[in-house]
Each structure stands twice: as C-alpha cells, then as structure tokens.
C-alpha cells in the first residue's frame, strides 16, 4: 500500500478554504488534499483555454497582418502605454485562474502559486513570440515586463492574503475612431476586433476589495463585501503609433483617469458552486457605474463608465 503523506495544516488553511457561504458538499469546492484526477482536469482545462485564446487572437489579429523574420521592437513609448496595461491585465487574470484551478485540485500553496504563475506568464509570452514575426512590430521586452507585473500581482494576492484583494478589470465603450473608415486598418471592422484593438474605448481598472481590508468590527459587518473601490486608466486621441505619417510627434493623444465604485461579483453570496465559478470568470469585466473622469480637459462626472 502506498504511503500517504498528510499535509500540514498551514498548507490547507486558509489557502484552500473558500467562503463559508458556499455549499460545503459542492463539486466546485477546493480539495484540501492533493487530487490527481482533478489535476488532470486542470491540465486539460489549461490546454483547451490556451488553444482557444491562441485561435481567437490568431484569427482576429495576426491573420490579417504582414509577417517578416523574427526581430525585436521597443514599443514602450506608444499608445500611451494602454497596450502595456492590457498585457498586465491579461497576465493577471490568466495567472489567477490557473492558481485557482491548482487550489481546486488540492495543490499546496507554494506549488499552486509557482505553477500557476509559470503557466500564466509563459502563456502570455506566446503572444510575444508571435509579435516577433510581425512586419510592423516585433518581440517587445516592455510587453514581457508588463506580463511579469500582472503575473506578480496575481501571485502576490495569493501569497499575502489567499484571495484576490487587488483585481484588474476592463471596460469597453466603442470610440468614434472604431467606426471611422479611415482607421479600419488599425482598429478593425467588427466588435471582436474593436475590443482588442480600439485602445480609445478601453479602460483598465484596478479594483480594491475594500471589505477584506477593513478591521473586524461592526462597520465591516455592515459594509457590502461585494462593493469595491476602483481606479481606471484610459486614453483618447490614439490613432496610430508614436509618430504621425509626417514624422512629427502626436499631440492628439492624452491620458484619462477614472475614480469609481465597482461591483465585485466574485464576492456575492451564493451557495451555488457553479454560480460562484461563473462569477469569478466574468469578474474580469467591470460593470458600468458612475465615474469621475480626470484628463487634460478637466474633471467631469460620467453617468456610466
């Protein structure tokens, strides 16, 4: 009979434990001991997700671009760094999902964070390899750095707090540039392409789980656990690379900042394991709420953003 090694209590709690309002008998609950069958399912989920994501990006982006031999490219100064924050956002969510899956299969804390981070980080860097063959761009070390920041944020959340207290989310509102025929070669011609390429319509958010930071007491008991505080970053006037066709610096580009509340759907009470999992997946999208916008034109209150 094979020897069974008992896990230390520190490996099980509080890393693997989930919110107590979830059904303790749910298949979606984390296993507190290593589960080989679940680990196989995790590998299958990761491979499937990676394949689908690669297929989507490949058909919506790379299939329509000119290719060249592999080369490097420094694009750190372009697009007001919206694309860099987007890389961090993607790496953060890929990593947190992988760590969550390893937790579900009962992998101990250190291994779950390490393996989840490696898978998330390397999956994002596949995009950089593809970029290396693009005729109008190349392999970008600044993109790799942004991927590392996003992965580090996801790993840090779990290492420090065993939960995602600082979350990266995205919202999108189609900009006028997206439907302008003059810019279709830049931003695309359909919703799938606009979401990826229309940086003017994207806002990347850092959402803070306020309830988790509050000290124990009556105020924490009354404060909604699903109500976060969020800071957003966006830009406007982005119609190409760093320089215009005449070789001059673009003056149309400017940064935008946002302050708003945020609904943390992953922290809504429900005993359904399926709903909890679904909420955790869709939590990458910020639900539109009123927001204060700050930019070079001043400050204004937006009804929804």
C-alpha positions as CSV (number, residue, x, y, z in Angstrom):
1,X,0.0,0.0,0.0
2,X,1.5,3.4,-1.0
3,X,2.3,5.7,1.8
4,X,0.0,8.7,2.2
5,X,1.7,11.9,3.3
6,X,-0.5,14.1,5.4
7,X,-0.5,17.8,4.6
8,X,0.4,20.3,7.2
9,X,-2.5,22.4,8.5
10,X,-0.7,25.5,7.1
11,X,-1.0,24.1,3.6
12,X,-4.7,23.7,3.9
13,X,-5.9,26.8,5.8
14,X,-6.5,29.5,5.0
15,X,-5.2,29.0,1.4
16,X,-7.6,26.3,0.2
17,X,-10.7,27.3,2.3
18,X,-13.4,29.1,0.5
19,X,-16.1,31.5,1.7
20,X,-18.2,29.8,4.3
21,X,-21.5,30.7,2.5
22,X,-20.7,28.2,-0.3
23,X,-22.2,24.7,-0.1
24,X,-19.5,22.5,1.6
25,X,-20.5,19.5,-0.5
26,X,-20.2,21.3,-3.8
27,X,-18.0,19.7,-6.5
28,X,-16.7,23.2,-7.0
29,X,-15.2,23.4,-3.5
30,X,-11.4,23.3,-3.3
31,X,-9.9,20.0,-2.3
32,X,-7.8,20.2,0.8
33,X,-5.7,17.2,-0.2
34,X,-3.9,16.7,-3.5
35,X,-6.4,15.2,-6.0
36,X,-4.6,13.5,-9.0
37,X,-7.9,13.3,-11.0
38,X,-8.6,17.0,-10.6
39,X,-5.0,17.8,-11.5
40,X,-5.5,16.0,-14.8
41,X,-8.7,18.1,-15.4
42,X,-6.7,21.2,-14.6
43,X,-4.2,20.3,-17.3
44,X,-7.0,19.7,-19.8
45,X,-8.7,23.0,-19.0
46,X,-5.4,24.9,-19.3
47,X,-4.6,23.3,-22.7
48,X,-8.1,23.9,-24.0
49,X,-8.2,27.5,-22.8
50,X,-4.8,28.2,-24.2
51,X,-5.7,26.8,-27.6
52,X,-9.0,28.7,-27.8
53,X,-7.3,32.0,-26.8
54,X,-4.5,31.5,-29.3
55,X,-7.0,30.7,-32.0
56,X,-9.0,33.9,-31.2
57,X,-6.0,36.2,-31.2
58,X,-4.6,34.5,-34.3
59,X,-7.8,34.9,-36.4
60,X,-8.7,38.4,-35.1
61,X,-5.2,39.9,-35.2
62,X,-2.3,38.1,-36.7
63,X,-4.1,36.5,-39.7
64,X,-4.6,40.0,-41.1
65,X,-1.1,41.3,-40.6
66,X,2.0,41.1,-42.7
67,X,4.8,38.8,-41.4
68,X,8.6,39.0,-41.5
69,X,11.6,37.3,-40.0
70,X,11.8,37.3,-36.2
71,X,13.0,40.6,-34.7
72,X,12.8,42.8,-31.6
73,X,10.9,46.1,-31.2
74,X,10.8,48.7,-28.5
75,X,7.2,50.0,-28.3
76,X,7.3,51.3,-24.7
77,X,6.6,54.8,-25.9
78,X,3.5,54.1,-28.0
79,X,-0.3,54.2,-27.3
80,X,0.1,56.0,-24.0
81,X,1.0,52.5,-22.6
82,X,-2.6,51.3,-22.8
83,X,-1.4,48.2,-24.5
84,X,1.1,47.6,-21.7
85,X,-1.6,47.8,-19.0
86,X,-3.6,45.5,-21.2
87,X,-0.8,43.0,-21.1
88,X,-0.6,43.2,-17.3
89,X,-4.4,42.7,-17.2
90,X,-4.3,39.6,-19.3
91,X,-1.4,38.1,-17.4
92,X,-3.0,38.8,-14.1
93,X,-6.2,37.1,-15.0
94,X,-4.6,34.1,-16.7
95,X,-2.4,33.6,-13.6
96,X,-5.2,34.0,-11.1
97,X,-7.3,31.5,-12.9
98,X,-4.5,29.0,-13.0
99,X,-3.7,29.4,-9.4
100,X,-7.4,29.0,-8.6
101,X,-7.5,25.7,-10.6
102,X,-4.5,24.4,-8.8
103,X,-6.1,25.3,-5.4
104,X,-9.2,23.4,-6.6
105,X,-7.1,20.3,-7.2
106,X,-5.6,20.5,-3.7
107,X,-2.1,21.5,-4.7
108,X,-0.2,23.0,-1.7
109,X,0.0,26.8,-1.5
110,X,3.6,27.4,-2.7
111,X,3.3,24.9,-5.6
112,X,-0.1,26.3,-6.7
113,X,1.3,29.9,-6.8
114,X,4.5,28.8,-8.5
115,X,2.9,26.6,-11.1
116,X,0.0,28.9,-11.8
117,X,2.4,31.8,-12.2
118,X,4.6,30.0,-14.6
119,X,1.7,28.8,-16.8
120,X,0.1,32.2,-16.8
121,X,3.3,34.1,-17.6
122,X,4.5,31.7,-20.3
123,X,1.1,31.6,-22.0
124,X,1.1,35.4,-22.3
125,X,4.7,35.4,-23.7
126,X,3.5,33.2,-26.5
127,X,1.9,36.3,-27.9
128,X,5.4,38.0,-27.8
129,X,6.8,35.2,-29.9
130,X,4.0,35.8,-32.5
131,X,4.7,39.5,-32.3
132,X,8.3,38.8,-33.2
133,X,7.3,37.8,-36.7
134,X,5.1,40.9,-37.3
135,X,6.3,43.2,-40.0
136,X,5.2,46.4,-38.3
137,X,6.2,45.4,-34.7
138,X,8.3,42.7,-33.1
139,X,9.2,40.9,-29.9
140,X,8.7,43.5,-27.1
141,X,10.6,43.3,-23.8
142,X,8.4,46.0,-22.4
143,X,5.4,43.7,-23.1
144,X,7.2,40.9,-21.2
145,X,7.8,43.3,-18.3
146,X,4.1,44.1,-18.3
147,X,3.2,40.4,-18.3
148,X,5.5,39.9,-15.3
149,X,3.8,42.7,-13.4
150,X,0.4,41.2,-14.0
151,X,1.6,37.7,-13.0
152,X,3.3,39.2,-9.9
153,X,0.1,40.9,-8.8
154,X,-1.9,37.7,-9.0
155,X,0.7,35.7,-7.2
156,X,1.1,38.4,-4.6
157,X,-2.6,38.4,-3.8
158,X,-2.5,34.7,-3.0
159,X,0.9,34.8,-1.2
160,X,-0.2,37.7,1.1
161,X,-3.9,37.2,1.5
162,X,-5.0,33.9,-0.1
163,X,-7.6,35.9,-2.1
164,X,-7.8,38.4,-4.9
165,X,-7.9,41.7,-3.0
166,X,-6.4,43.8,-5.8
167,X,-8.1,42.9,-9.1
168,X,-7.5,44.0,-12.7
169,X,-10.6,44.5,-14.8
170,X,-11.6,46.1,-18.1
171,X,-14.5,48.0,-19.5
172,X,-15.1,49.0,-23.1
173,X,-17.2,51.6,-24.9
174,X,-16.8,51.8,-28.7
175,X,-15.0,55.0,-29.6
176,X,-15.7,57.1,-32.7
177,X,-12.4,56.0,-34.2
178,X,-13.6,52.4,-34.4
179,X,-16.3,53.2,-36.9
180,X,-14.3,55.7,-38.9
181,X,-13.5,54.1,-42.3
182,X,-10.1,55.8,-42.2
183,X,-9.0,53.8,-39.2
184,X,-10.4,50.4,-40.0
185,X,-7.0,49.0,-40.8
186,X,-5.9,50.0,-37.3
187,X,-8.9,49.2,-35.1
188,X,-10.8,46.6,-37.2
189,X,-14.3,46.4,-38.5
190,X,-16.3,44.3,-36.0
191,X,-16.8,44.1,-32.3
192,X,-14.3,41.2,-31.8
193,X,-11.6,43.3,-33.4
194,X,-12.6,46.6,-31.7
195,X,-12.4,45.0,-28.2
196,X,-8.8,44.0,-28.9
197,X,-7.6,47.0,-30.9
198,X,-9.7,50.1,-30.0
199,X,-7.5,51.4,-27.2
200,X,-9.5,54.7,-27.2
201,X,-12.5,52.8,-25.9
202,X,-10.8,50.6,-23.3
203,X,-10.4,51.5,-19.6
204,X,-8.3,49.2,-17.5
205,X,-9.2,49.2,-13.8
206,X,-7.5,48.3,-10.5
207,X,-10.3,47.3,-8.2
208,X,-9.7,47.1,-4.4
209,X,-11.7,44.6,-2.3
210,X,-12.4,47.1,0.5
211,X,-14.3,44.7,2.7
212,X,-11.2,42.5,3.1
213,X,-9.0,45.4,4.3
214,X,-11.4,46.6,6.9
215,X,-10.6,45.7,10.5
216,X,-13.0,43.4,12.3
217,X,-16.0,45.3,13.8
218,X,-19.5,46.5,13.2
219,X,-18.6,48.7,10.2
220,X,-17.0,45.7,8.4
221,X,-20.1,43.6,9.2
222,X,-22.3,46.3,7.6
223,X,-20.2,47.1,4.6
224,X,-21.2,45.1,1.5
225,X,-18.5,42.6,0.8
226,X,-19.1,43.0,-3.0
227,X,-18.6,46.8,-3.1
228,X,-15.1,47.7,-4.2
229,X,-13.2,51.0,-4.9
230,X,-11.7,51.2,-8.4
231,X,-9.2,53.4,-10.2
232,X,-9.2,53.3,-14.0
233,X,-6.8,54.3,-16.7
234,X,-7.5,55.1,-20.4
235,X,-6.5,57.4,-23.2
236,X,-8.0,59.3,-26.2
237,X,-6.7,60.5,-29.5
238,X,-4.9,57.3,-30.2
239,X,-4.9,56.8,-34.0
240,X,-1.6,55.0,-34.6
241,X,2.0,54.6,-33.4
242,X,4.1,57.2,-31.6
243,X,4.6,59.4,-34.6
244,X,2.2,60.5,-37.4
245,X,2.9,59.9,-41.1
246,X,4.9,63.2,-41.3
247,X,7.3,62.1,-38.7
248,X,6.0,64.6,-36.1
249,X,5.0,63.8,-32.5
250,X,1.3,63.2,-32.0
251,X,-0.4,66.0,-30.0
252,X,-3.9,64.4,-30.1
253,X,-3.1,61.8,-27.6
254,X,-3.8,62.3,-23.9
255,X,-4.3,60.2,-20.8
256,X,-7.5,59.8,-18.8
257,X,-8.0,58.7,-15.2
258,X,-11.2,57.5,-13.5
259,X,-12.4,57.0,-9.9
260,X,-15.4,54.9,-9.2
261,X,-17.0,52.2,-7.2
262,X,-17.0,48.6,-8.5
263,X,-19.2,45.5,-8.1
264,X,-17.1,42.5,-7.1
265,X,-19.4,39.8,-8.5
266,X,-17.0,37.1,-7.3
267,X,-17.7,38.1,-3.7
268,X,-21.5,38.0,-4.0
269,X,-23.0,35.4,-1.6
270,X,-24.4,32.3,-3.3
271,X,-24.3,28.7,-2.2
272,X,-24.1,27.6,-5.8
273,X,-20.7,26.4,-6.7
274,X,-21.4,26.8,-10.4
275,X,-22.6,30.4,-10.0
276,X,-19.5,31.2,-7.8
277,X,-17.3,29.9,-10.6
278,X,-19.2,31.8,-13.3
279,X,-19.0,35.0,-11.3
280,X,-15.3,34.5,-10.8
281,X,-14.7,34.1,-14.5
282,X,-16.8,37.1,-15.6
283,X,-15.3,39.3,-12.9
284,X,-12.7,40.5,-15.4
285,X,-15.4,42.8,-16.8
286,X,-16.3,45.9,-14.8
287,X,-20.0,46.5,-14.6
288,X,-20.7,50.1,-15.7
289,X,-21.2,52.6,-12.9
290,X,-21.0,56.3,-12.5
291,X,-17.4,57.5,-12.5
292,X,-15.3,60.7,-12.2
293,X,-13.1,61.3,-15.2
294,X,-9.9,63.3,-15.0
295,X,-7.9,64.4,-18.1
296,X,-6.3,67.5,-19.7
297,X,-9.7,68.9,-20.4
298,X,-10.7,68.9,-16.7
299,X,-12.9,66.8,-14.4
300,X,-16.4,65.6,-15.1
301,X,-18.9,63.1,-13.8
302,X,-19.9,60.3,-16.2
303,X,-23.3,58.7,-15.7
304,X,-21.8,55.3,-16.7
305,X,-18.3,54.1,-17.4
